[in-house]
Amino acid sequence: MFIGNLFKLIFFLIAVYFFYSVFRMLLFAARNTAGREERLRRDSAERMKAGGKKGGKGEDIIELDKNQYKVE
């Protein structure tokens, strides 16, 4: 009898923890999604203000004179 009640208690605690974890996962996923959408919208607006697809000249672009060349 005691072992049966102990198994019920353990199963109940595992079930409660499972539902708590799923709830937290959904809550944080929704919050992160909302934050990501806002961040993407803000970055898109900043790029549009800058007037380019990448927001101007990127850091990986090197301007060379016509008599210079770059070897990688």
C-alpha positions in Angstrom: 0.0 0.0 0.0 2.8 2.4 0.9 4.7 1.7 -2.3 1.6 2.3 -4.4 1.0 5.7 -2.8 4.7 6.5 -3.2 4.5 5.7 -7.0 1.4 7.9 -7.3 3.2 10.8 -5.6 6.2 10.4 -7.8 4.1 10.2 -10.9 2.1 13.3 -9.8 5.3 15.3 -9.2 6.7 14.3 -12.6 3.4 15.3 -14.3 3.3 18.7 -12.6 7.0 19.3 -13.5 6.3 18.3 -17.1 3.3 20.7 -17.5 5.3 23.5 -15.7 8.2 23.0 -18.2 5.9 23.0 -21.2 4.2 26.2 -19.9 7.6 27.9 -19.4 8.8 26.9 -22.8 5.7 28.3 -24.5 5.8 31.5 -22.5 9.5 32.1 -23.3 9.0 31.2 -26.9 6.2 33.6 -27.3 8.1 36.4 -25.5 11.3 35.8 -27.6 9.3 35.7 -30.8 7.6 39.0 -30.0 11.0 40.6 -29.2 12.6 39.2 -32.3 9.8 40.6 -34.5 10.2 44.0 -32.9 14.0 43.9 -33.3 13.7 42.9 -37.0 11.2 45.7 -37.7 13.4 48.2 -36.0 16.5 47.0 -37.9 14.6 47.1 -41.2 13.5 50.7 -40.5 17.1 51.7 -39.8 18.3 50.0 -43.0 15.6 51.9 -45.0 16.8 55.2 -43.5 20.3 54.4 -44.4 19.3 53.9 -48.0 20.6 50.5 -48.8 19.8 46.9 -48.5 22.7 46.3 -46.1 22.5 49.8 -44.6 25.4 51.3 -46.5 28.9 50.0 -47.0 29.6 46.8 -45.1 32.7 46.2 -43.1 33.8 43.5 -45.5 34.0 45.8 -48.5 37.5 47.2 -49.3 37.7 50.1 -51.8 40.8 49.9 -54.0 42.1 52.3 -56.6 42.2 51.2 -60.2 45.9 50.3 -60.1 45.6 48.2 -56.9 44.4 44.7 -56.5 43.7 42.3 -53.6 44.9 38.7 -53.5 43.3 36.4 -51.0 
